[in-house]
Amino acid sequence: MSETVLTPSDSAPDFTLLRDGGESVTLSALMPQKVVLYFYPRDDTPGCTIEALDFTALAHEFAKANTVIFGISKDPIKAHDKFVKKHNLNISLLSDYENTICESYGTWVEKSMYGKIYSGIERATFLIGSDGRILQIWRKVSVKGHAEAVLAATKAAI
C-alpha cells in the first residue's frame, strides 16, 4: 500500500516506463511540455474505456496547450496495444507492471467491493507543469466530464 502523499507544487516523481508499442518514456525528458498522467485500474473495462476515449477526443486540444497525455495502469504492453487498437486511441498508455510508479504517486490503495478488501489502482490524475512540478491532482476520479475538467485546468495553467 502506498504511503506517498503528493500535493500541488511537489516535484513529480521521475520515471521511465514502457508505453504501448514498446518504446520507453521518461517523464523528465518530456519537459518543457506539460504532462497529464492519469492512473486507471485496467484496460478495456467500461469506466477505463470511457476515460481513454474522452482523453483521446480531446488530445488535439491538449496538444494545442503544449500538453501530452499518458494513461498508466499495471497492464502489460500487449494489453495496452490491444486496447489502443480496439478503440483507436491516440493517447499513450504506460505499463507500470512492477507497480513502482503507482506507489510513488500514491495511487496504489486499499479498496473494497462487496465487502471484500483488496489493493488496486485509485483512479487519479496529475497535471504536471513545464517545470516538472505538480500543478493539480484529482483523486477518486469520476469519469464523466473528467477529461474536460483536466483540459480546462491545463489551459488555465498556460
Secondary structure, DSSP 4 states (H G I P E B T S, - for coil): -------TTSBPPP-EEEETTS-EEEGGGGTTSEEEEEE-S-TTSHHHHHHHHHHHHTHHHHHHTTEEEEEEES--HHHHHHHHHHHT--SEEEE-TT-HHHHHTT-EEEEEETTEEEEEE--EEEEE-TTSBEEEEE-S--STTHHHHHHHHHHHT-
